[in-house]
Amino acid sequence: MFLDKKFIGQKFKEYRKKVGLSQEKLAEKAELAIKHYGRLERGTCIPTLLTFFKLIEILEIPLSEFGTEFNKNKSNKEKEELS
């Protein structure tokens, strides 16, 4: 999984442009201060998990872009054994 804040910021910027949102509009949708979103996009800070998932949902970024996959329908054998 890619944890580099510059890489994450580049993905946010790339997908923001793909969906045609300004930084201001995206920050508003994600309930973030515009300055904070700008720092995220420039890669000078890393988002919290809540902010990260909010942004990838708004921007429709697949988790595979960050080097990981998530399948909510996939069975978790360890979890089932604990139940």
C-alpha positions as CSV (number, residue, x, y, z in Angstrom):
1,M,0.0,0.0,0.0
2,F,1.3,3.4,-0.9
3,L,1.6,5.7,2.2
4,D,3.6,8.4,0.6
5,K,1.8,11.7,1.2
6,K,2.9,13.2,-2.1
7,F,1.6,10.1,-4.0
8,I,-1.7,10.4,-2.2
9,G,-1.9,14.1,-3.0
10,Q,-1.2,13.5,-6.7
11,K,-4.0,10.9,-6.8
12,F,-6.4,13.3,-5.2
13,K,-5.4,16.0,-7.7
14,E,-5.6,13.7,-10.7
15,Y,-9.1,12.4,-9.9
16,R,-10.4,15.9,-8.8
17,K,-9.5,17.1,-12.3
18,K,-11.1,14.0,-13.9
19,V,-14.4,14.7,-12.2
20,G,-14.2,18.5,-12.9
21,L,-14.2,19.8,-9.3
22,S,-12.2,22.8,-8.1
23,Q,-10.3,22.5,-4.9
24,E,-12.9,24.8,-3.2
25,K,-15.8,22.6,-4.3
26,L,-14.2,19.4,-3.3
27,A,-13.2,20.8,0.1
28,E,-16.8,21.9,0.6
29,K,-18.2,18.5,-0.4
30,A,-15.7,16.8,2.0
31,E,-16.3,19.3,4.7
32,L,-12.7,20.4,4.8
33,A,-11.1,23.8,5.0
34,I,-9.7,24.8,1.6
35,K,-6.3,25.4,3.0
36,H,-6.2,21.9,4.5
37,Y,-7.3,20.3,1.3
38,G,-4.6,22.2,-0.6
39,R,-2.0,20.9,1.8
40,L,-3.3,17.3,1.2
41,E,-3.1,17.7,-2.5
42,R,0.4,19.2,-2.4
43,G,1.5,16.3,-0.2
44,T,2.6,18.4,2.8
45,C,0.3,16.5,5.1
46,I,-1.4,13.1,5.2
47,P,-5.2,12.7,5.6
48,T,-6.8,11.0,8.5
49,L,-8.5,7.7,7.6
50,L,-11.9,9.4,7.7
51,T,-10.8,12.1,5.4
52,F,-9.0,9.7,3.1
53,F,-12.1,7.5,2.7
54,K,-14.4,10.6,2.3
55,L,-12.2,11.9,-0.5
56,I,-11.9,8.6,-2.4
57,E,-15.6,8.1,-2.2
58,I,-16.3,11.6,-3.6
59,L,-13.7,11.3,-6.3
60,E,-14.6,7.6,-7.0
61,I,-10.9,6.5,-6.7
62,P,-10.6,2.7,-6.5
63,L,-8.5,1.5,-3.6
64,S,-6.4,-0.4,-6.2
65,E,-4.9,3.0,-7.1
66,F,-3.2,2.9,-3.7
67,G,-1.9,-0.7,-4.0
68,T,-4.7,-2.4,-2.1
69,E,-8.0,-4.1,-2.8
70,F,-11.1,-4.3,-0.7
71,N,-13.9,-6.8,-1.3
72,K,-16.7,-6.4,1.3
73,N,-18.3,-9.5,0.0
74,K,-15.2,-11.7,0.5
75,S,-15.3,-14.1,3.4
76,N,-12.9,-13.6,6.2
77,K,-11.9,-17.0,7.4
78,E,-10.2,-15.8,10.6
79,K,-13.2,-13.7,11.5
80,E,-15.6,-16.6,11.0
81,E,-13.5,-18.9,13.2
82,L,-13.7,-16.3,16.0
83,S,-17.5,-16.1,15.8
